[in-house]
Amino acid sequence: MNQVSNKSQDDSSYELMSELVSLRRTAKVVRGGRIFRFSATVVVGDGDGQVGIGIAHGMEVSVAYQKAQKQARQDMATVQITEDKTVQHTMTTKYGATKVFIKPAPKGTGIIAGGAMRQVFKVAGVENVLGKILGSSTAQNVAYATIKSLREMFNPSAVAAKRGVDLITASGE
């Protein structure tokens, strides 16, 4: 896990966490042989509900990684996390041939998820969650599906406001 220093809009410095999800070597066959390039997929987050993903290509690994980090910082969005550092509700999301299942877990459970899901949850600040990859386990698609699922989560106050009811009455207290 790398720390990326970044300046925010109000010019106060804060640290971003960065995780390399996948690194692939690609080749283009030309008349003189093969030209190798690298493709990097990176997730970036502040560990407190902000997460973004970036994919970039470059002639060298470091160039591809830096470009992917820059794209991920530009793609950052806020996700809804509870006070127990878990997700709001159970959700199944599909991206391409990948399907991910995410379920909230009680405090102290930890991140029980594999592959790229674990990296996305870590940088997003989710500490207690159960996750399962169904279908294709391609790292890029798993990361995109996980972030899509986190971004589509509803929080109770937004649902109550949309329905026009008081939050306390909606929870049955």
Phi and psi restraints in degrees (value plus and minus 20) as a CYANA .aco file:
   2 ASN   PHI    -125.3   -85.3
   2 ASN   PSI     129.6   169.6
   3 GLN   PHI    -121.3   -81.3
   3 GLN   PSI     109.9   149.9
   4 VAL   PHI    -135.5   -95.5
   4 VAL   PSI     102.0   142.0
   5 SER   PHI    -104.5   -64.5
   5 SER   PSI     114.7   154.7
   6 ASN   PHI    -164.6  -124.6
   6 ASN   PSI     127.0   167.0
   7 LYS   PHI    -116.4   -76.4
   7 LYS   PSI     112.8   152.8
   8 SER   PHI    -110.2   -70.2
   8 SER   PSI    -197.4  -157.4
   9 GLN   PHI     -83.8   -43.8
   9 GLN   PSI     -55.7   -15.7
  10 ASP   PHI    -109.2   -69.2
  10 ASP   PSI      -4.2    35.8
  11 ASP   PHI      44.7    84.7
  11 ASP   PSI       1.7    41.7
  12 SER   PHI    -118.3   -78.3
  12 SER   PSI     117.6   157.6
  13 SER   PHI    -103.3   -63.3
  13 SER   PSI     117.0   157.0
  14 TYR   PHI    -163.5  -123.5
  14 TYR   PSI     139.7   179.7
  15 GLU   PHI    -117.7   -77.7
  15 GLU   PSI     118.0   158.0
  16 LEU   PHI    -133.2   -93.2
  16 LEU   PSI     122.4   162.4
  17 MET   PHI    -113.2   -73.2
  17 MET   PSI     122.6   162.6
  18 SER   PHI    -151.2  -111.2
  18 SER   PSI     113.1   153.1
  19 GLU   PHI    -146.7  -106.7
  19 GLU   PSI     112.0   152.0
  20 LEU   PHI    -103.6   -63.6
  20 LEU   PSI      94.7   134.7
  21 VAL   PHI    -103.2   -63.2
  21 VAL   PSI     -68.6   -28.6
  22 SER   PHI    -171.0  -131.0
  22 SER   PSI     131.0   171.0
  23 LEU   PHI    -156.2  -116.2
  23 LEU   PSI     100.8   140.8
  24 ARG   PHI    -143.2  -103.2
  24 ARG   PSI     125.2   165.2
  25 ARG   PHI    -120.0   -80.0
  25 ARG   PSI     104.1   144.1
  26 THR   PHI    -132.5   -92.5
  26 THR   PSI     136.4   176.4
  27 ALA   PHI    -152.6  -112.6
  27 ALA   PSI     119.4   159.4
  28 LYS   PHI    -133.9   -93.9
  28 LYS   PSI     104.9   144.9
  29 VAL   PHI    -109.9   -69.9
  29 VAL   PSI     101.6   141.6
  30 VAL   PHI    -141.2  -101.2
  30 VAL   PSI     157.6   197.6
  31 ARG   PHI     -79.9   -39.9
  31 ARG   PSI     -55.2   -15.2
  32 GLY   PHI    -106.6   -66.6
  32 GLY   PSI     -20.0    20.0
  33 GLY   PHI     116.5   156.5
  33 GLY   PSI    -165.3  -125.3
  34 ARG   PHI    -131.4   -91.4
  34 ARG   PSI     124.8   164.8
  35 ILE   PHI    -132.4   -92.4
  35 ILE   PSI      96.9   136.9
  36 PHE   PHI    -113.1   -73.1
  36 PHE   PSI     117.3   157.3
  37 ARG   PHI    -151.5  -111.5
  37 ARG   PSI     148.5   188.5
  38 PHE   PHI    -142.9  -102.9
  38 PHE   PSI     123.3   163.3
  39 SER   PHI    -139.7   -99.7
  39 SER   PSI     105.7   145.7
  40 ALA   PHI    -139.1   -99.1
  40 ALA   PSI     117.5   157.5
  41 THR   PHI    -135.9   -95.9
  41 THR   PSI     103.7   143.7
  42 VAL   PHI    -149.8  -109.8
  42 VAL   PSI     118.5   158.5
  43 VAL   PHI    -131.4   -91.4
  43 VAL   PSI     119.0   159.0
  44 VAL   PHI    -148.2  -108.2
  44 VAL   PSI     119.6   159.6
  45 GLY   PHI    -177.5  -137.5
  45 GLY   PSI     146.4   186.4
  46 ASP   PHI    -120.0   -80.0
  46 ASP   PSI     -19.0    21.0
  47 GLY   PHI      57.2    97.2
  47 GLY   PSI      -9.4    30.6
  48 ASP   PHI    -162.2  -122.2
  48 ASP   PSI      16.8    56.8
  49 GLY   PHI      82.8   122.8
  49 GLY   PSI     -21.2    18.8
  50 GLN   PHI    -126.0   -86.0
  50 GLN   PSI     111.1   151.1
  51 VAL   PHI    -169.6  -129.6
  51 VAL   PSI     126.5   166.5
  52 GLY   PHI    -170.3  -130.3
  52 GLY   PSI     139.2   179.2
  53 ILE   PHI    -151.8  -111.8
  53 ILE   PSI     125.4   165.4
  54 GLY   PHI    -163.6  -123.6
  54 GLY   PSI     122.4   162.4
  55 ILE   PHI    -145.2  -105.2
  55 ILE   PSI     111.3   151.3
  56 ALA   PHI    -167.2  -127.2
  56 ALA   PSI     140.3   180.3
  57 HIS   PHI    -142.2  -102.2
  57 HIS   PSI     131.3   171.3
  58 GLY   PHI    -182.5  -142.5
  58 GLY   PSI     144.7   184.7
  59 MET   PHI     -92.9   -52.9
  59 MET   PSI     -43.2    -3.2
  60 GLU   PHI    -146.3  -106.3
  60 GLU   PSI     138.1   178.1
  61 VAL   PHI     -81.0   -41.0
  61 VAL   PSI     -65.4   -25.4
  62 SER   PHI     -84.0   -44.0
  62 SER   PSI     -57.4   -17.4
  63 VAL   PHI     -86.2   -46.2
  63 VAL   PSI     -65.7   -25.7
  64 ALA   PHI     -81.9   -41.9
  64 ALA   PSI     -61.6   -21.6
  65 TYR   PHI     -84.3   -44.3
  65 TYR   PSI     -66.1   -26.1
  66 GLN   PHI     -84.7   -44.7
  66 GLN   PSI     -60.4   -20.4
  67 LYS   PHI     -86.2   -46.2
  67 LYS   PSI     -59.3   -19.3
  68 ALA   PHI     -86.0   -46.0
  68 ALA   PSI     -58.5   -18.5
  69 GLN   PHI     -82.7   -42.7
  69 GLN   PSI     -63.3   -23.3
  70 LYS   PHI     -82.7   -42.7
  70 LYS   PSI     -63.5   -23.5
  71 GLN   PHI     -85.6   -45.6
  71 GLN   PSI     -58.5   -18.5
  72 ALA   PHI     -85.3   -45.3
  72 ALA   PSI     -58.8   -18.8
  73 ARG   PHI     -84.1   -44.1
  73 ARG   PSI     -56.0   -16.0
  74 GLN   PHI     -92.5   -52.5
  74 GLN   PSI     -44.7    -4.7
  75 ASP   PHI    -110.6   -70.6
  75 ASP   PSI     -19.8    20.2
  76 MET   PHI     -81.6   -41.6
  76 MET   PSI     119.3   159.3
  77 ALA   PHI    -162.5  -122.5
  77 ALA   PSI     138.8   178.8
  78 THR   PHI    -106.0   -66.0
  78 THR   PSI     116.3   156.3
  79 VAL   PHI    -136.8   -96.8
  79 VAL   PSI     132.4   172.4
  80 GLN   PHI    -106.2   -66.2
  80 GLN   PSI      99.5   139.5
  81 ILE   PHI    -144.5  -104.5
  81 ILE   PSI     121.5   161.5
  82 THR   PHI     -98.9   -58.9
  82 THR   PSI     155.8   195.8
  83 GLU   PHI     -87.5   -47.5
  83 GLU   PSI     -45.1    -5.1
  84 ASP   PHI    -103.3   -63.3
  84 ASP   PSI      -9.5    30.5
  85 LYS   PHI      38.8    78.8
  85 LYS   PSI      25.8    65.8
  86 THR   PHI    -151.8  -111.8
  86 THR   PSI     157.0   197.0
  87 VAL   PHI    -101.2   -61.2
  87 VAL   PSI     145.0   185.0
  88 GLN   PHI     -90.9   -50.9
  88 GLN   PSI     -63.8   -23.8
  89 HIS   PHI    -177.4  -137.4
  89 HIS   PSI     151.9   191.9
  90 THR   PHI     -90.1   -50.1
  90 THR   PSI     120.4   160.4
  91 MET   PHI    -172.9  -132.9
  91 MET   PSI     123.3   163.3
  92 THR   PHI    -141.2  -101.2
  92 THR   PSI     107.7   147.7
  93 THR   PHI    -150.7  -110.7
  93 THR   PSI     123.5   163.5
  94 LYS   PHI    -136.1   -96.1
  94 LYS   PSI     117.2   157.2
  95 TYR   PHI    -160.7  -120.7
  95 TYR   PSI      92.3   132.3
  96 GLY   PHI      44.7    84.7
  96 GLY   PSI    -150.5  -110.5
  97 ALA   PHI    -112.7   -72.7
  97 ALA   PSI     -15.8    24.2
  98 THR   PHI    -118.6   -78.6
  98 THR   PSI     116.5   156.5
  99 LYS   PHI    -147.1  -107.1
  99 LYS   PSI     111.2   151.2
 100 VAL   PHI    -139.0   -99.0
 100 VAL   PSI     121.5   161.5
 101 PHE   PHI    -134.7   -94.7
 101 PHE   PSI     104.9   144.9
 102 ILE   PHI    -144.8  -104.8
 102 ILE   PSI     113.5   153.5
 103 LYS   PHI    -156.5  -116.5
 103 LYS   PSI     115.4   155.4
 104 PRO   PHI     -85.2   -45.2
 104 PRO   PSI     130.4   170.4
 105 ALA   PHI    -149.2  -109.2
 105 ALA   PSI     133.4   173.4
 106 PRO   PHI     -87.4   -47.4
 106 PRO   PSI     140.7   180.7
 107 LYS   PHI     -78.6   -38.6
 107 LYS   PSI     115.2   155.2
 108 GLY   PHI      75.1   115.1
 108 GLY   PSI     -24.2    15.8
 109 THR   PHI     -93.0   -53.0
 109 THR   PSI     -62.2   -22.2
 110 GLY   PHI      72.2   112.2
 110 GLY   PSI    -194.4  -154.4
 111 ILE   PHI    -113.1   -73.1
 111 ILE   PSI      87.5   127.5
 112 ILE   PHI    -125.8   -85.8
 112 ILE   PSI      64.8   104.8
 113 ALA   PHI    -177.7  -137.7
 113 ALA   PSI     135.7   175.7
 114 GLY   PHI    -134.1   -94.1
 114 GLY   PSI     149.3   189.3
 115 GLY   PHI      41.3    81.3
 115 GLY   PSI    -159.1  -119.1
 116 ALA   PHI     -90.6   -50.6
 116 ALA   PSI     -40.8    -0.8
 117 MET   PHI     -79.6   -39.6
 117 MET   PSI     -63.5   -23.5
 118 ARG   PHI     -79.7   -39.7
 118 ARG   PSI     -63.4   -23.4
 119 GLN   PHI     -86.4   -46.4
 119 GLN   PSI     -60.2   -20.2
 120 VAL   PHI     -84.8   -44.8
 120 VAL   PSI     -65.3   -25.3
 121 PHE   PHI     -82.5   -42.5
 121 PHE   PSI     -59.1   -19.1
 122 LYS   PHI     -82.7   -42.7
 122 LYS   PSI     -67.6   -27.6
 123 VAL   PHI     -95.3   -55.3
 123 VAL   PSI     -43.9    -3.9
 124 ALA   PHI     -98.8   -58.8
 124 ALA   PSI     -39.4     0.6
 125 GLY   PHI      77.2   117.2
 125 GLY   PSI     -10.0    30.0
 126 VAL   PHI    -103.1   -63.1
 126 VAL   PSI     102.2   142.2
 127 GLU   PHI    -129.1   -89.1
 127 GLU   PSI     -41.3    -1.3
 128 ASN   PHI    -150.1  -110.1
 128 ASN   PSI      84.9   124.9
 129 VAL   PHI    -180.6  -140.6
 129 VAL   PSI     130.7   170.7
 130 LEU   PHI    -132.0   -92.0
 130 LEU   PSI     113.0   153.0
 131 GLY   PHI    -159.1  -119.1
 131 GLY   PSI     128.6   168.6
 132 LYS   PHI    -160.9  -120.9
 132 LYS   PSI     114.0   154.0
 133 ILE   PHI    -115.9   -75.9
 133 ILE   PSI     103.8   143.8
 134 LEU   PHI    -135.8   -95.8
 134 LEU   PSI     122.2   162.2
 135 GLY   PHI      63.4   103.4
 135 GLY   PSI    -163.7  -123.7
 136 SER   PHI     -87.0   -47.0
 136 SER   PSI     118.7   158.7
 137 SER   PHI    -128.8   -88.8
 137 SER   PSI       7.0    47.0
 138 THR   PHI     -80.7   -40.7
 138 THR   PSI     109.1   149.1
 139 ALA   PHI     -77.8   -37.8
 139 ALA   PSI     -63.6   -23.6
 140 GLN   PHI     -81.9   -41.9
 140 GLN   PSI     -67.7   -27.7
 141 ASN   PHI     -87.0   -47.0
 141 ASN   PSI     -56.1   -16.1
 142 VAL   PHI     -84.2   -44.2
 142 VAL   PSI     -63.5   -23.5
 143 ALA   PHI     -83.8   -43.8
 143 ALA   PSI     -64.9   -24.9
 144 TYR   PHI     -83.3   -43.3
 144 TYR   PSI     -62.0   -22.0
 145 ALA   PHI     -85.1   -45.1
 145 ALA   PSI     -59.8   -19.8
 146 THR   PHI     -85.2   -45.2
 146 THR   PSI     -65.4   -25.4
 147 ILE   PHI     -86.7   -46.7
 147 ILE   PSI     -58.8   -18.8
 148 LYS   PHI     -80.6   -40.6
 148 LYS   PSI     -62.6   -22.6
 149 SER   PHI     -84.1   -44.1
 149 SER   PSI     -63.5   -23.5
 150 LEU   PHI     -85.0   -45.0
 150 LEU   PSI     -58.0   -18.0
 151 ARG   PHI     -92.1   -52.1
 151 ARG   PSI     -45.5    -5.5
 152 GLU   PHI    -111.2   -71.2
 152 GLU   PSI     -18.1    21.9
 153 MET   PHI     -86.1   -46.1
 153 MET   PSI     124.9   164.9
 154 PHE   PHI    -121.7   -81.7
 154 PHE   PSI     122.0   162.0
 155 ASN   PHI    -121.1   -81.1
 155 ASN   PSI     132.1   172.1
 156 PRO   PHI     -77.5   -37.5
 156 PRO   PSI     -58.1   -18.1
 157 SER   PHI     -88.5   -48.5
 157 SER   PSI     -55.5   -15.5
 158 ALA   PHI     -88.2   -48.2
 158 ALA   PSI     -59.1   -19.1
 159 VAL   PHI     -86.8   -46.8
 159 VAL   PSI     -62.2   -22.2
 160 ALA   PHI     -83.4   -43.4
 160 ALA   PSI     -61.1   -21.1
 161 ALA   PHI     -85.8   -45.8
 161 ALA   PSI     -59.6   -19.6
 162 LYS   PHI     -85.9   -45.9
 162 LYS   PSI     -56.6   -16.6
 163 ARG   PHI    -102.0   -62.0
 163 ARG   PSI     -34.1     5.9
 164 GLY   PHI      57.3    97.3
 164 GLY   PSI       9.1    49.1
 165 VAL   PHI    -138.4   -98.4
 165 VAL   PSI     141.2   181.2
 166 ASP   PHI     -97.3   -57.3
 166 ASP   PSI     121.6   161.6
 167 LEU   PHI     -83.3   -43.3
 167 LEU   PSI     -57.6   -17.6
 168 ILE   PHI     -87.5   -47.5
 168 ILE   PSI     -59.9   -19.9
 169 THR   PHI     -88.8   -48.8
 169 THR   PSI     -53.5   -13.5
 170 ALA   PHI     -89.8   -49.8
 170 ALA   PSI     -50.3   -10.3
 171 SER   PHI    -105.7   -65.7
 171 SER   PSI     -26.7    13.3
 172 GLY   PHI      68.7   108.7
 172 GLY   PSI      -6.1    33.9
